[in-house]
Amino acid sequence: MTFLNVTPEKTYPLGTIHVSSQRPSGPLAIPANNASSFYTLKENKDIISQIQPYTKYLNKKPDYTTVKLKNRMNSGKEEQCKVGNKKCDIEWNVAPAKVKMNKMSTPATVDWILKDNATGKPLNITNSILEMKLGDIKKIRLYNDPNSAHPMQHPIHIHGLRFLVLDQDGKVNNNMGWKDTVLVPTGSTVDILLVADNPGLWHMHCHIAEHLGAGMETVVKVG
């Protein structure tokens, strides 16, 4: 098995794993007396038992309606990237779309936004719907809208708080763990369960610096 790093410019191997039916030998070999424990799948039972009570929220209606992740030109129009009559590929990796759209997508011309789907209003540092009381447990639905000027995946990060990723596109996450960041692919819907166990004003933003700097941020208020 070979691990590849694929970029618009080239593809190159990062490393290779060789699987053999023969027992390894040499300095990396596993001592016979440790073999059984090595091949036994480990479980973090403390975390599993800690998370178990939260599984009842899997089918709960979201407390905060869809938070859209979008991009738009500063004209306010949610324009599409096009070359002629053809829509650009998702990451603008092909010329001339790449050159054209990269030149257009400066902080002066493009906004990255979090949008409250219930009101249609963008969320920002001073305008946030994410207000919680200490001890609250809220389900938040994140939707990465593909109908934007530059559809991209977004790693959404929340400071000071922890959450569980409940599901993606309706598929339940059967291996939950505490997170502070979740990747929301283009066109996908991700449900997270946010636990308000730390009072304060907490930054919520896309972890791609250019997107954060161009407005894809808001505040979670825990009082």
JORAKA-V311758 format. One line per field, one symbol per residue. psi: psi as a letter, one per 20 degrees, with the letter a starting at -180 (. if undefined). A space follows every 50 residues. Layout:
BEGIN
psi->???
END
This chain:
BEGIN
psi->pppqoorhhrpqqhrppppqiqpqrahiqpqhiigghgjppqpnhggghh hghiiiigjqpphorpoqorqqqiiipmqqpqocjpqqrhjlipqigggg hhhhmrhiipppqppohhijqqqahiopimpqqpiqoppppppnoimrhn prqpopppqirqrqogrpkiopojmqrpriqppoqpiqpppqopomjoqa oppprpjohhgghjimqappoo.
END
